[in-house]
Amino acid sequence: MADAQHSTGAARAAREESKTLSDAGLLGTSDHPEMPNVSLEGPAKKSPDTPDPSDEVLVDQAGRALGPRALQTRRKILDATVALLSEKPMRDMRVIDIARRIGSSPATFYQYFKDVEDVVLHLGEQAREATPMLVELIEGDWDGPEGHERGRRISNLVIDHWEKYQPVLRARNNASDEGNVLLREQRMAGLMPLVAAFKAAIERADAKAAEEGTQSAERLGRIDPLVGATTLTSCLERTSMYHSWIEEMGASRDALVETTATFLQSMLTSKR
């Protein structure tokens, strides 16, 4: 009897220990099928060459939840659009071009997106990923060697960002310049935080110069903070857009980064 009671008690203790370990997530999945399997290979790698929306939209155009196969189809549509944007302007693209690229039909496309512009808008949202990082850098101290290095980091970040999202950014900007209201608003949503950050930095530099009395007596004119901010933002966007062309003319990337950093620092410090 004593042995039986001991066996029962041991079994009960084992079950309690098992439950404790299970609750702590320390037991494997073979004994606990309710626990999700975890891949030992880690998450699937994303393409470094194309924007990668994280399938944040989990319903189709009819409001139905997207399952794994549907999410894969949606991903193919996005990737095919990026590839086609590398070959032709957005205005020349048709839904059937995207459908053919993925071996499907326009009907399948319309399950996920309204039109070509809708796909580019989705891709464009991902192309705004660098905005918070740039704003944080702009808001820092621009004096001395650290300030110059800050300018280099900004220039490199914008160039790398443009290279990563080139087809989408080019399509968005061209459509914006041609009067597409939605894509223009999206473009401005990415650029205006930079304008605001640059404007505040110029205002801080002006206030510091007035306080220290370091403004140059020979300076012929005053830099309007808003105009200066939009100039800096435009220069960053355009030099990054055309950096390959600038390099083809004979200037190295390092020369472009160094010049941009010097220009930024000269505009954003009190001793200018």
CYANA upper distance limits for C-alpha pairs under 8 A (distance plus 0.5 A):
  1 MET  CA      5 GLN  CA      6.69
  2 ALA  CA      6 HIS  CA      6.59
  3 ASP  CA      7 SER  CA      6.57
  4 ALA  CA      8 THR  CA      6.61
  5 GLN  CA      9 GLY  CA      6.53
  6 HIS  CA     10 ALA  CA      6.52
  7 SER  CA     11 ALA  CA      6.62
  8 THR  CA     12 ARG  CA      6.67
  9 GLY  CA     13 ALA  CA      6.61
 10 ALA  CA     14 ALA  CA      6.53
 11 ALA  CA     15 ARG  CA      6.71
 12 ARG  CA     16 GLU  CA      6.74
 13 ALA  CA     17 GLU  CA      6.57
 14 ALA  CA     18 SER  CA      6.50
 15 ARG  CA     19 LYS  CA      6.62
 16 GLU  CA     20 THR  CA      6.67
 17 GLU  CA     21 LEU  CA      6.71
 18 SER  CA     22 SER  CA      6.50
 18 SER  CA     27 LEU  CA      8.44
 19 LYS  CA     23 ASP  CA      6.52
 20 THR  CA     24 ALA  CA      6.75
 21 LEU  CA     25 GLY  CA      6.70
 21 LEU  CA     26 LEU  CA      5.73
 21 LEU  CA     27 LEU  CA      6.52
 22 SER  CA     26 LEU  CA      6.38
 22 SER  CA     27 LEU  CA      5.91
 22 SER  CA     32 HIS  CA      8.39
 27 LEU  CA     31 ASP  CA      8.07
 27 LEU  CA     32 HIS  CA      7.98
 28 GLY  CA     32 HIS  CA      7.34
 29 THR  CA     33 PRO  CA      5.99
 29 THR  CA     34 GLU  CA      8.14
 29 THR  CA     35 MET  CA      6.34
 29 THR  CA     36 PRO  CA      7.60
 29 THR  CA     37 ASN  CA      6.95
 39 SER  CA     43 PRO  CA      8.12
 46 LYS  CA     52 ASP  CA      7.61
 47 SER  CA     51 PRO  CA      8.49
 47 SER  CA     52 ASP  CA      8.04
 48 PRO  CA    164 LYS  CA      7.56
 49 ASP  CA    164 LYS  CA      6.13
 49 ASP  CA    165 TYR  CA      8.01
 50 THR  CA     79 ASP  CA      7.67
 50 THR  CA     82 VAL  CA      7.30
 50 THR  CA    164 LYS  CA      6.83
 50 THR  CA    165 TYR  CA      6.76
 51 PRO  CA     82 VAL  CA      8.40
 51 PRO  CA    123 LEU  CA      6.97
 51 PRO  CA    126 GLN  CA      6.91
 51 PRO  CA    127 ALA  CA      7.41
 51 PRO  CA    164 LYS  CA      7.70
 51 PRO  CA    165 TYR  CA      6.54
 52 ASP  CA    123 LEU  CA      8.22
 52 ASP  CA    126 GLN  CA      7.50
 53 PRO  CA    122 HIS  CA      8.13
 53 PRO  CA    123 LEU  CA      7.29
 53 PRO  CA    126 GLN  CA      6.48
 55 ASP  CA     71 LEU  CA      7.45
 55 ASP  CA     75 ARG  CA      8.22
 58 LEU  CA     65 ALA  CA      6.13
 58 LEU  CA     66 LEU  CA      5.83
 58 LEU  CA     71 LEU  CA      8.42
 59 VAL  CA     63 GLY  CA      5.56
 59 VAL  CA     64 ARG  CA      5.42
 59 VAL  CA     65 ALA  CA      4.75
 59 VAL  CA     66 LEU  CA      5.72
 60 ASP  CA     64 ARG  CA      5.88
 60 ASP  CA     65 ALA  CA      7.08
 60 ASP  CA     66 LEU  CA      7.01
 60 ASP  CA    111 GLN  CA      6.37
 60 ASP  CA    112 TYR  CA      5.45
 60 ASP  CA    113 PHE  CA      8.28
 61 GLN  CA    110 TYR  CA      7.92
 61 GLN  CA    111 GLN  CA      6.01
 61 GLN  CA    112 TYR  CA      5.90
 61 GLN  CA    113 PHE  CA      7.08
 61 GLN  CA    114 LYS  CA      8.12
 62 ALA  CA    111 GLN  CA      7.81
 66 LEU  CA     70 ALA  CA      5.86
 66 LEU  CA     71 LEU  CA      6.45
 67 GLY  CA     71 LEU  CA      6.62
 68 PRO  CA     72 GLN  CA      6.72
 69 ARG  CA     73 THR  CA      6.83
 70 ALA  CA     74 ARG  CA      6.69
 71 LEU  CA     75 ARG  CA      6.63
 72 GLN  CA     76 LYS  CA      6.78
 73 THR  CA     77 ILE  CA      6.88
 74 ARG  CA     78 LEU  CA      6.92
 74 ARG  CA    112 TYR  CA      7.09
 75 ARG  CA     79 ASP  CA      6.70
 76 LYS  CA     80 ALA  CA      6.44
 76 LYS  CA    102 ILE  CA      7.01
 77 ILE  CA     81 THR  CA      6.63
 77 ILE  CA     98 ILE  CA      7.15
 77 ILE  CA     99 ALA  CA      7.99
 77 ILE  CA    102 ILE  CA      7.40
 77 ILE  CA    109 PHE  CA      7.81
 78 LEU  CA     82 VAL  CA      6.92
 78 LEU  CA    119 VAL  CA      7.18
 78 LEU  CA    123 LEU  CA      7.82
 79 ASP  CA     83 ALA  CA      6.82
 80 ALA  CA     84 LEU  CA      6.67
 80 ALA  CA     98 ILE  CA      6.55
 80 ALA  CA    101 ARG  CA      6.71
 80 ALA  CA    102 ILE  CA      7.27
 81 THR  CA     85 LEU  CA      6.56
 81 THR  CA     98 ILE  CA      6.69
 81 THR  CA    119 VAL  CA      7.91
 81 THR  CA    120 VAL  CA      8.22
 82 VAL  CA     86 SER  CA      7.04
 82 VAL  CA    167 PRO  CA      6.74
 82 VAL  CA    168 VAL  CA      7.11
 83 ALA  CA     87 GLU  CA      7.46
 83 ALA  CA    167 PRO  CA      8.36
 84 LEU  CA     88 LYS  CA      6.74
 84 LEU  CA     93 MET  CA      8.20
 84 LEU  CA     98 ILE  CA      8.10
 85 LEU  CA     89 PRO  CA      6.61
 85 LEU  CA     90 MET  CA      6.82
 85 LEU  CA    167 PRO  CA      5.90
 85 LEU  CA    168 VAL  CA      7.40
 85 LEU  CA    171 ALA  CA      7.41
 86 SER  CA    167 PRO  CA      5.80
 88 LYS  CA     92 ASP  CA      7.03
 88 LYS  CA     93 MET  CA      7.57
 89 PRO  CA     93 MET  CA      7.31
 89 PRO  CA    171 ALA  CA      6.98
 90 MET  CA    116 VAL  CA      8.14
 90 MET  CA    117 GLU  CA      8.38
 90 MET  CA    171 ALA  CA      6.41
 90 MET  CA    175 ALA  CA      8.05
 91 ARG  CA    175 ALA  CA      8.35
 93 MET  CA     97 ASP  CA      7.08
 93 MET  CA     98 ILE  CA      8.49
 93 MET  CA    116 VAL  CA      7.73
 94 ARG  CA     98 ILE  CA      7.41
 94 ARG  CA    116 VAL  CA      7.27
 95 VAL  CA     99 ALA  CA      6.76
 95 VAL  CA    106 PRO  CA      6.66
 95 VAL  CA    109 PHE  CA      7.76
 95 VAL  CA    115 ASP  CA      7.11
 95 VAL  CA    116 VAL  CA      6.67
 96 ILE  CA    100 ARG  CA      6.46
 96 ILE  CA    105 SER  CA      7.47
 96 ILE  CA    106 PRO  CA      6.04
 97 ASP  CA    101 ARG  CA      6.72
 98 ILE  CA    102 ILE  CA      7.14
 98 ILE  CA    109 PHE  CA      8.44
 99 ALA  CA    103 GLY  CA      6.64
 99 ALA  CA    104 SER  CA      5.43
 99 ALA  CA    105 SER  CA      5.57
 99 ALA  CA    106 PRO  CA      6.05
 99 ALA  CA    108 THR  CA      8.09
 99 ALA  CA    109 PHE  CA      6.89
100 ARG  CA    104 SER  CA      6.22
100 ARG  CA    105 SER  CA      7.25
104 SER  CA    108 THR  CA      7.13
104 SER  CA    109 PHE  CA      8.46
105 SER  CA    109 PHE  CA      7.23
106 PRO  CA    110 TYR  CA      6.74
107 ALA  CA    111 GLN  CA      7.12
108 THR  CA    112 TYR  CA      7.91
109 PHE  CA    113 PHE  CA      6.72
110 TYR  CA    114 LYS  CA      6.30
110 TYR  CA    115 ASP  CA      7.80
113 PHE  CA    118 ASP  CA      6.52
113 PHE  CA    119 VAL  CA      6.86
114 LYS  CA    118 ASP  CA      6.33
114 LYS  CA    119 VAL  CA      8.44
115 ASP  CA    119 VAL  CA      7.28
116 VAL  CA    120 VAL  CA      6.95
117 GLU  CA    121 LEU  CA      6.61
118 ASP  CA    122 HIS  CA      6.87
119 VAL  CA    123 LEU  CA      6.82
120 VAL  CA    124 GLY  CA      6.36
120 VAL  CA    168 VAL  CA      7.32
120 VAL  CA    171 ALA  CA      8.43
120 VAL  CA    172 ARG  CA      7.84
121 LEU  CA    125 GLU  CA      6.84
121 LEU  CA    182 LEU  CA      8.48
121 LEU  CA    183 LEU  CA      7.26
121 LEU  CA    186 GLN  CA      8.25
122 HIS  CA    126 GLN  CA      7.63
123 LEU  CA    127 ALA  CA      7.14
123 LEU  CA    168 VAL  CA      7.27
124 GLY  CA    128 ARG  CA      7.32
124 GLY  CA    168 VAL  CA      6.89
124 GLY  CA    169 LEU  CA      7.56
124 GLY  CA    172 ARG  CA      7.67
124 GLY  CA    186 GLN  CA      7.89
125 GLU  CA    129 GLU  CA      8.26
125 GLU  CA    186 GLN  CA      8.07
127 ALA  CA    161 HIS  CA      8.46
127 ALA  CA    165 TYR  CA      6.78
127 ALA  CA    168 VAL  CA      8.13
127 ALA  CA    169 LEU  CA      7.72
128 ARG  CA    190 GLY  CA      6.14
130 ALA  CA    134 LEU  CA      6.71
130 ALA  CA    157 LEU  CA      8.30
130 ALA  CA    158 VAL  CA      8.30
130 ALA  CA    161 HIS  CA      7.57
131 THR  CA    135 VAL  CA      6.68
131 THR  CA    190 GLY  CA      6.74
131 THR  CA    191 LEU  CA      8.16
131 THR  CA    193 PRO  CA      7.82
131 THR  CA    194 LEU  CA      7.80
132 PRO  CA    136 GLU  CA      6.72
133 MET  CA    137 LEU  CA      6.88
134 LEU  CA    138 ILE  CA      6.66
134 LEU  CA    154 ILE  CA      6.93
134 LEU  CA    157 LEU  CA      8.37
134 LEU  CA    194 LEU  CA      7.66
135 VAL  CA    139 GLU  CA      6.70
135 VAL  CA    193 PRO  CA      7.29
135 VAL  CA    194 LEU  CA      6.30
135 VAL  CA    197 ALA  CA      6.53
136 GLU  CA    140 GLY  CA      7.35
137 LEU  CA    150 ARG  CA      7.15
137 LEU  CA    154 ILE  CA      7.48
138 ILE  CA    150 ARG  CA      8.38
138 ILE  CA    154 ILE  CA      8.45
138 ILE  CA    194 LEU  CA      8.31
138 ILE  CA    197 ALA  CA      6.68
138 ILE  CA    198 PHE  CA      7.04
138 ILE  CA    201 ALA  CA      7.84
139 GLU  CA    197 ALA  CA      6.72
139 GLU  CA    198 PHE  CA      8.27
139 GLU  CA    201 ALA  CA      7.11
141 ASP  CA    146 GLU  CA      8.16
141 ASP  CA    147 GLY  CA      6.48
142 TRP  CA    146 GLU  CA      7.38
142 TRP  CA    147 GLY  CA      4.17
142 TRP  CA    148 HIS  CA      7.32
142 TRP  CA    150 ARG  CA      7.64
142 TRP  CA    265 GLN  CA      6.59
142 TRP  CA    268 LEU  CA      6.97
142 TRP  CA    269 THR  CA      6.62
143 ASP  CA    147 GLY  CA      5.29
143 ASP  CA    148 HIS  CA      7.98
143 ASP  CA    265 GLN  CA      8.05
143 ASP  CA    269 THR  CA      6.80
144 GLY  CA    148 HIS  CA      7.11
145 PRO  CA    149 GLU  CA      6.69
146 GLU  CA    150 ARG  CA      6.63
147 GLY  CA    151 GLY  CA      6.97
147 GLY  CA    265 GLN  CA      7.04
148 HIS  CA    152 ARG  CA      6.96
148 HIS  CA    261 ALA  CA      6.30
148 HIS  CA    262 THR  CA      6.98
148 HIS  CA    265 GLN  CA      6.57
149 GLU  CA    153 ARG  CA      6.72
149 GLU  CA    261 ALA  CA      7.82
150 ARG  CA    154 ILE  CA      6.80
150 ARG  CA    261 ALA  CA      7.98
151 GLY  CA    155 SER  CA      6.70
151 GLY  CA    260 THR  CA      7.50
151 GLY  CA    261 ALA  CA      4.50
151 GLY  CA    262 THR  CA      7.66
151 GLY  CA    264 LEU  CA      6.69
151 GLY  CA    265 GLN  CA      7.17
152 ARG  CA    156 ASN  CA      6.62
152 ARG  CA    257 VAL  CA      6.17
152 ARG  CA    258 GLU  CA      6.86
152 ARG  CA    260 THR  CA      7.79
152 ARG  CA    261 ALA  CA      5.48
153 ARG  CA    157 LEU  CA      6.47
154 ILE  CA    158 VAL  CA      6.68
154 ILE  CA    261 ALA  CA      8.33
155 SER  CA    159 ILE  CA      6.73
155 SER  CA    236 LEU  CA      7.63
155 SER  CA    240 SER  CA      8.37
155 SER  CA    257 VAL  CA      6.05
155 SER  CA    260 THR  CA      7.03
155 SER  CA    261 ALA  CA      7.31
156 ASN  CA    160 ASP  CA      6.53
156 ASN  CA    257 VAL  CA      7.03
157 LEU  CA    161 HIS  CA      6.48
158 VAL  CA    162 TRP  CA      6.61
158 VAL  CA    236 LEU  CA      7.66
158 VAL  CA    237 GLU  CA      7.99
158 VAL  CA    240 SER  CA      6.81
159 ILE  CA    163 GLU  CA      6.75
159 ILE  CA    240 SER  CA      5.28
159 ILE  CA    241 MET  CA      8.04
159 ILE  CA    243 HIS  CA      7.90
160 ASP  CA    164 LYS  CA      6.72
161 HIS  CA    165 TYR  CA      6.78
162 TRP  CA    166 GLN  CA      5.67
162 TRP  CA    169 LEU  CA      7.74
162 TRP  CA    240 SER  CA      6.87
162 TRP  CA    241 MET  CA      6.93
165 TYR  CA    169 LEU  CA      6.42
166 GLN  CA    170 ARG  CA      6.36
166 GLN  CA    241 MET  CA      8.42
167 PRO  CA    171 ALA  CA      6.66
168 VAL  CA    172 ARG  CA      6.50
169 LEU  CA    173 ASN  CA      6.47
170 ARG  CA    174 ASN  CA      6.51
171 ALA  CA    175 ALA  CA      6.53
172 ARG  CA    176 SER  CA      6.48
172 ARG  CA    183 LEU  CA      6.33
172 ARG  CA    184 ARG  CA      8.02
172 ARG  CA    187 ARG  CA      7.67
173 ASN  CA    177 ASP  CA      6.61
173 ASN  CA    183 LEU  CA      8.12
173 ASN  CA    184 ARG  CA      7.89
173 ASN  CA    187 ARG  CA      7.58
174 ASN  CA    178 GLU  CA      6.69
175 ALA  CA    179 GLY  CA      6.91
175 ALA  CA    180 ASN  CA      5.87
175 ALA  CA    183 LEU  CA      7.18
175 ALA  CA    184 ARG  CA      7.99
176 SER  CA    180 ASN  CA      5.44
176 SER  CA    181 VAL  CA      7.25
176 SER  CA    182 LEU  CA      8.49
176 SER  CA    183 LEU  CA      5.98
176 SER  CA    184 ARG  CA      4.86
176 SER  CA    187 ARG  CA      7.99
177 ASP  CA    184 ARG  CA      8.02
179 GLY  CA    184 ARG  CA      7.87
180 ASN  CA    184 ARG  CA      6.51
181 VAL  CA    185 GLU  CA      6.63
182 LEU  CA    186 GLN  CA      6.77
183 LEU  CA    187 ARG  CA      6.56
184 ARG  CA    188 MET  CA      6.65
185 GLU  CA    189 ALA  CA      6.56
186 GLN  CA    190 GLY  CA      7.03
187 ARG  CA    191 LEU  CA      6.86
188 MET  CA    192 MET  CA      6.06
189 ALA  CA    193 PRO  CA      7.76
190 GLY  CA    194 LEU  CA      8.24
191 LEU  CA    195 VAL  CA      6.98
191 LEU  CA    233 THR  CA      7.66
192 MET  CA    196 ALA  CA      6.63
193 PRO  CA    197 ALA  CA      6.66
194 LEU  CA    198 PHE  CA      6.57
194 LEU  CA    229 ALA  CA      8.41
194 LEU  CA    233 THR  CA      7.01
195 VAL  CA    199 LYS  CA      6.47
195 VAL  CA    226 LEU  CA      7.98
195 VAL  CA    229 ALA  CA      5.56
195 VAL  CA    230 THR  CA      6.07
195 VAL  CA    232 LEU  CA      8.42
195 VAL  CA    233 THR  CA      6.64
196 ALA  CA    200 ALA  CA      6.74
196 ALA  CA    229 ALA  CA      7.77
197 ALA  CA    201 ALA  CA      6.73
197 ALA  CA    229 ALA  CA      8.40
198 PHE  CA    202 ILE  CA      6.69
198 PHE  CA    225 PRO  CA      8.39
198 PHE  CA    228 GLY  CA      8.33
198 PHE  CA    229 ALA  CA      5.37
198 PHE  CA    232 LEU  CA      7.99
198 PHE  CA    233 THR  CA      8.38
198 PHE  CA    268 LEU  CA      8.35
199 LYS  CA    203 GLU  CA      6.73
199 LYS  CA    225 PRO  CA      5.46
199 LYS  CA    226 LEU  CA      5.99
199 LYS  CA    228 GLY  CA      7.62
199 LYS  CA    229 ALA  CA      5.41
200 ALA  CA    204 ARG  CA      6.65
200 ALA  CA    225 PRO  CA      8.06
201 ALA  CA    205 ALA  CA      6.73
201 ALA  CA    268 LEU  CA      6.53
202 ILE  CA    206 ASP  CA      6.68
202 ILE  CA    225 PRO  CA      6.11
202 ILE  CA    228 GLY  CA      8.16
202 ILE  CA    229 ALA  CA      8.07
202 ILE  CA    267 MET  CA      7.60
202 ILE  CA    268 LEU  CA      5.81
202 ILE  CA    269 THR  CA      7.98
203 GLU  CA    207 ALA  CA      6.66
203 GLU  CA    225 PRO  CA      6.68
204 ARG  CA    208 LYS  CA      6.60
205 ALA  CA    209 ALA  CA      6.58
205 ALA  CA    268 LEU  CA      6.52
205 ALA  CA    269 THR  CA      5.62
205 ALA  CA    270 SER  CA      4.97
206 ASP  CA    210 ALA  CA      6.68
206 ASP  CA    270 SER  CA      6.46
207 ALA  CA    211 GLU  CA      6.68
207 ALA  CA    270 SER  CA      8.48
208 LYS  CA    212 GLU  CA      6.54
208 LYS  CA    270 SER  CA      6.49
209 ALA  CA    213 GLY  CA      6.03
209 ALA  CA    214 THR  CA      5.55
209 ALA  CA    215 GLN  CA      5.99
209 ALA  CA    270 SER  CA      5.19
209 ALA  CA    271 LYS  CA      7.29
210 ALA  CA    214 THR  CA      7.40
210 ALA  CA    215 GLN  CA      7.37
214 THR  CA    270 SER  CA      7.41
214 THR  CA    271 LYS  CA      6.43
215 GLN  CA    219 ARG  CA      8.32
215 GLN  CA    270 SER  CA      7.45
215 GLN  CA    271 LYS  CA      6.61
215 GLN  CA    272 ARG  CA      7.37
216 SER  CA    271 LYS  CA      7.79
216 SER  CA    272 ARG  CA      7.38
223 ILE  CA    227 VAL  CA      7.92
223 ILE  CA    228 GLY  CA      6.65
224 ASP  CA    228 GLY  CA      6.31
225 PRO  CA    229 ALA  CA      6.43
226 LEU  CA    230 THR  CA      6.72
227 VAL  CA    231 THR  CA      6.60
228 GLY  CA    232 LEU  CA      6.72
228 GLY  CA    267 MET  CA      8.42
229 ALA  CA    233 THR  CA      6.71
230 THR  CA    234 SER  CA      6.49
231 THR  CA    235 CYS  CA      6.56
232 LEU  CA    236 LEU  CA      6.70
232 LEU  CA    264 LEU  CA      7.75
233 THR  CA    237 GLU  CA      6.78
234 SER  CA    238 ARG  CA      6.51
235 CYS  CA    239 THR  CA      6.33
236 LEU  CA    240 SER  CA      6.56
236 LEU  CA    260 THR  CA      8.38
237 GLU  CA    241 MET  CA      6.59
238 ARG  CA    242 TYR  CA      6.65
239 THR  CA    243 HIS  CA      5.97
242 TYR  CA    246 ILE  CA      6.75
243 HIS  CA    247 GLU  CA      6.63
243 HIS  CA    253 ARG  CA      7.96
243 HIS  CA    256 LEU  CA      8.25
244 SER  CA    248 GLU  CA      6.65
245 TRP  CA    249 MET  CA      6.92
246 ILE  CA    250 GLY  CA      7.37
246 ILE  CA    251 ALA  CA      6.57
246 ILE  CA    252 SER  CA      8.49
247 GLU  CA    251 ALA  CA      5.16
247 GLU  CA    252 SER  CA      5.81
247 GLU  CA    253 ARG  CA      6.97
251 ALA  CA    255 ALA  CA      6.67
251 ALA  CA    256 LEU  CA      7.38
252 SER  CA    256 LEU  CA      6.90
253 ARG  CA    257 VAL  CA      6.64
254 ASP  CA    258 GLU  CA      6.45
255 ALA  CA    259 THR  CA      6.49
256 LEU  CA    260 THR  CA      6.56
257 VAL  CA    261 ALA  CA      6.56
258 GLU  CA    262 THR  CA      6.70
259 THR  CA    263 PHE  CA      6.63
260 THR  CA    264 LEU  CA      6.62
261 ALA  CA    265 GLN  CA      6.62
262 THR  CA    266 SER  CA      6.58
263 PHE  CA    267 MET  CA      6.85
264 LEU  CA    268 LEU  CA      6.63
265 GLN  CA    269 THR  CA      6.53
266 SER  CA    271 LYS  CA      8.21
266 SER  CA    272 ARG  CA      6.34
267 MET  CA    272 ARG  CA      7.33
